[in-house]
Amino acid sequence: MTDSSTFITALTSQNLPNINCHIRVSDEPSGIEKNVKTGTVHLVGAGSGDPELLTLKALRVMQKADVVLYDSLVSEDILDMCALTAEKIFVGKRRANHALPQEGINELLVKHALAGKTVVRLKGGDPFIFGRGGEELQEVVRHGIHFESIPGITAASAAASRAGIPLTHRDHAQAVKFVTACKKLGAPNNDYDELLDSTQTVVFYMGLNRLDEMTQGLIAAGRDSNTPFVVISHASLPTQQLLIGTLGNIAEQQAEAKLPTPALLIMGDVVNLYHEFANYNLGALGKSTFIDVQNVVSSHDLVSNLEVVT
């Protein structure tokens, strides 16, 4: 068939009245739907919960989303930053309480992307640090879907920074390990022999409910019971709380204090630096030089404005 647009362009205005032409607008048979273009999946780290710690790139992607699949650790303030027109689907998982199994989340990602939508998978912390981001992307690429991964501030960094506990320090810790307290299918992680080096800081994710078992296992494996240890609950949020003790007594203190999940556990000599920094740290929780079970400090003691100290 002749290309109609080229044909008309070639004609002069004088010839047009003398031409009897019939132009077909489309070569496609009527009634056949065009193929929908495949969408994309954006794996976005929402950070530790404080909306001011969200990256600008994450915000840009969130504001153009058609569908947002979000976890239980994504704060309402951050969720409100997503596009107003986006369909928001809760797929959160907490201990023994999953809104959807992982396979169901994977299916939703694929389903909406294949429907041509811009899908944002919004995960607390960083998706590639105990966030199952890699598992979800494996399913996405199996279906030929393109993705983008945007990092977020993981809980270890956020909690330690807010409390003034550096995860590494040349005089105290030459390495840091991020360790999950539970393996796949809920099996406990009992590899304590890998965590005995006193020059390393160890950060335990998802370990609060195994605190007593873990501390006993570490001591039995050879870690000094006097090793400084801190529980940090609700990292970076206004409700953040700290409980400081030692490997030998932190479980007993937590049994009485009952700091809530989600919580992070940090073990190592760097924990002692909290005391050195606390009175000058605008983000520290309170002015106490030591937080124990009788003195758990909450957000009400935060220095909330620089003008207070200037």
C-alpha positions in Angstrom: 0.0 0.0 0.0 1.2 3.6 -0.7 2.3 5.6 2.3 -0.5 8.2 2.4 1.5 10.8 4.3 4.3 10.7 1.7 1.8 10.7 -1.1 0.0 13.8 0.1 3.2 15.7 0.8 4.4 15.1 -2.8 1.3 16.7 -4.3 1.2 20.4 -5.1 -1.8 22.5 -4.0 -2.8 22.9 -7.6 -3.2 19.2 -8.1 -5.2 18.4 -5.0 -8.7 19.4 -6.4 -8.2 17.1 -9.3 -7.2 14.0 -7.3 -9.7 11.5 -6.2 -7.8 9.6 -3.5 -9.0 7.3 -0.8 -6.8 7.2 2.3 -6.8 4.3 4.8 -5.8 5.6 8.2 -4.6 2.3 9.6 -3.5 -1.0 8.2 -4.6 -2.7 11.4 -7.8 -4.7 11.3 -10.5 -3.2 13.5 -11.3 -5.0 16.8 -7.7 -6.1 17.5 -6.2 -4.6 20.7 -2.6 -3.3 20.4 0.0 -5.0 22.6 0.4 -3.3 26.0 4.0 -2.1 26.5 5.7 -3.8 29.5 6.1 -1.6 32.5 9.0 -1.3 34.9 9.7 -2.3 38.5 11.5 0.2 40.8 13.0 -1.4 43.9 13.1 1.5 46.3 14.7 1.6 49.8 12.5 3.8 52.0 15.2 4.1 54.7 14.7 3.7 58.4 11.4 5.6 58.7 12.5 9.2 59.1 11.2 10.9 55.9 14.1 13.3 55.9 16.5 10.4 55.3 14.7 9.4 52.1 16.9 9.9 49.0 15.8 12.5 46.3 16.0 9.7 43.7 13.6 7.6 45.7 11.2 10.5 46.0 11.3 11.2 42.3 10.4 7.6 41.4 7.7 7.3 44.1 5.9 10.4 42.7 5.5 8.8 39.2 4.3 5.4 40.4 1.2 3.8 39.1 1.3 1.0 41.8 3.1 1.0 45.1 3.7 -2.3 47.0 4.8 -1.3 50.5 6.1 -3.1 53.6 5.0 -2.7 57.2 8.2 -0.8 58.1 7.4 2.0 55.6 6.2 4.9 57.7 2.9 6.7 56.9 4.8 10.0 56.3 6.9 8.3 53.5 3.9 6.6 52.0 2.2 9.9 51.7 5.0 11.1 49.5 4.0 8.7 46.7 1.9 9.8 43.8 -1.7 10.6 45.0 -3.1 8.6 42.0 -1.0 5.5 42.8 -2.7 2.3 43.8 -1.1 1.4 47.2 -1.0 -2.2 48.2 0.1 -3.4 51.6 2.3 -6.5 51.4 4.0 -6.3 54.8 5.6 -9.1 56.7 6.3 -9.1 60.4 7.3 -12.0 62.7 4.7 -14.8 62.2 2.3 -12.4 60.4 2.6 -12.1 56.7 0.0 -10.1 54.7 1.1 -12.1 51.6 3.6 -14.9 51.2 6.7 -13.9 49.2 5.5 -15.8 46.2 2.3 -13.6 46.2 4.4 -10.4 46.3 6.4 -11.6 43.4 3.3 -12.4 41.4 1.9 -8.9 42.0 5.1 -7.2 40.8 5.0 -9.2 37.6 1.3 -8.8 37.1 1.3 -5.0 37.3 4.5 -4.6 35.3 3.2 -6.8 32.5 0.1 -4.6 32.5 2.3 -1.7 31.5 2.5 0.1 34.8 5.3 1.8 36.7 5.6 -0.3 39.8 7.4 0.9 42.9 8.3 -1.8 45.4 8.8 0.3 48.6 10.8 -1.5 51.3 12.0 -0.4 54.7 15.7 0.2 55.0 17.7 -1.0 52.1 16.2 -3.7 49.8 19.5 -5.5 49.4 20.2 -5.8 53.2 18.0 -8.5 54.6 15.1 -7.1 52.5 14.6 -10.0 50.0 15.2 -7.5 47.2 17.4 -9.9 45.3 14.7 -12.6 45.4 12.1 -10.3 44.0 14.3 -9.1 41.2 15.0 -12.7 40.2 11.3 -13.2 39.6 11.0 -9.9 37.7 13.8 -10.6 35.3 12.5 -14.1 34.6 9.6 -12.4 33.0 11.7 -10.1 30.9 10.8 -7.0 33.0 13.3 -4.2 33.3 14.0 -2.8 36.8 15.8 -0.1 38.7 17.2 -0.5 42.2 17.5 2.6 44.5 19.3 2.1 47.8 18.0 3.3 51.2 19.6 4.0 54.5 19.6 0.7 56.4 18.6 0.5 60.0 22.1 -0.1 61.3 23.4 3.1 59.8 20.4 5.2 60.9 20.2 3.8 64.4 23.9 4.1 65.1 24.1 7.6 63.7 21.2 8.9 65.7 22.6 7.4 68.9 26.1 8.6 68.2 27.6 5.1 68.0 30.1 4.8 65.1 30.0 1.4 63.6 33.7 1.6 62.8 36.5 3.4 64.6 40.2 3.0 64.1 40.8 2.5 67.8 37.9 0.2 68.4 36.6 -1.6 65.3 38.3 -2.3 62.0 35.3 -4.1 60.5 31.6 -4.3 60.9 29.3 -7.3 60.3 25.6 -7.2 59.5 24.1 -10.5 60.6 20.5 -11.8 60.5 19.3 -13.7 63.6 17.2 -16.0 61.4 17.9 -17.9 58.3 15.5 -19.0 55.6 12.2 -20.5 56.8 12.8 -19.1 60.3 15.8 -21.4 61.2 18.0 -19.7 63.8 21.4 -18.4 62.9 23.8 -20.1 65.3 27.1 -19.4 63.6 28.5 -17.8 66.7 32.1 -18.9 66.0 32.1 -16.3 63.2 31.4 -13.4 65.7 34.1 -13.7 68.3 36.6 -11.1 67.0 36.7 -8.2 69.4 38.0 -5.8 66.7 34.7 -6.2 64.8 31.3 -4.5 65.5 28.4 -6.9 65.0 24.9 -5.7 64.1 22.1 -8.2 64.5 18.9 -7.7 62.5 15.6 -9.3 63.6 17.2 -10.6 66.7 15.2 -9.1 69.6 13.0 -12.2 70.1 16.1 -14.4 70.2 18.2 -12.1 72.4 18.5 -14.4 75.4 19.4 -17.5 73.2 21.9 -15.5 71.1 23.7 -13.9 74.0 24.1 -17.2 75.8 25.3 -18.8 72.6 27.9 -16.1 72.0 29.3 -16.4 75.5 29.4 -20.2 75.3 31.3 -19.8 72.0 33.9 -17.6 73.7 32.8 -14.0 73.3 33.6 -11.9 76.5 30.5 -11.4 78.6 31.6 -7.9 79.3 31.4 -6.9 75.6 29.3 -3.7 75.3 25.9 -4.3 73.9 23.0 -2.0 72.9 19.4 -2.6 71.9 18.0 0.2 69.7 14.3 0.2 69.1 12.5 2.2 66.3 15.6 3.3 64.6 15.7 7.1 63.7 12.0 7.6 64.5 10.7 10.0 67.2 10.0 6.8 69.3 13.6 5.6 69.2 14.8 4.1 72.5 18.1 2.7 73.6 19.0 0.1 76.2 22.7 -0.2 76.9 24.3 -3.1 78.8 26.8 -5.9 78.2 26.6 -9.2 76.4 26.1 -10.9 79.8 23.2 -8.7 81.1 21.4 -7.2 78.2 18.9 -10.0 77.9 17.9 -9.7 81.6 17.6 -5.9 81.2 15.4 -6.3 78.0 13.2 -8.8 79.8 12.3 -6.0 82.2 12.4 -3.0 79.9 10.5 -4.7 77.0 11.7 -2.3 74.2 9.4 -3.0 71.2 10.2 -4.3 67.8 11.5 -3.4 65.2 14.8 -3.3 67.0 18.4 -3.6 66.2 21.2 -5.1 68.3 24.8 -3.7 68.2 27.7 -5.5 69.9 31.2 -4.2 70.3 33.5 -1.7 72.0 32.1 1.2 69.8 29.0 1.1 72.0 31.0 2.7 74.8 31.4 5.8 72.6 27.8 6.6 73.2 28.7 7.9 76.7 31.5 10.1 75.3 29.2 11.8 72.7 25.8 11.8 74.4 25.9 15.3 76.0 26.8 16.9 72.7 24.7 14.8 70.3 21.6 16.7 69.1 20.1 13.4 68.0 20.9 11.5 71.1 18.0 10.4 73.3 18.3 12.3 76.5 21.2 13.6 78.5 21.8 10.5 80.6 25.4 9.2 80.5 24.0 5.7 80.8 20.8 4.1 79.8 19.8 1.1 81.8 16.5 -0.7 82.6 15.6 2.0 85.2 16.3 4.8 82.8 15.1 4.0 79.3 14.9 7.3 77.5 12.4 8.1 74.7 11.8 10.8 72.1 10.4 13.3 74.7 14.0 14.0 75.7 15.3 14.9 72.3 17.0 18.2 71.7 14.4 19.3 69.0 15.8 22.6 67.9 19.3 24.0 67.4 18.3 27.3 69.0 18.1 25.4 72.3 21.8 25.0 72.4 23.0 28.1 70.5 
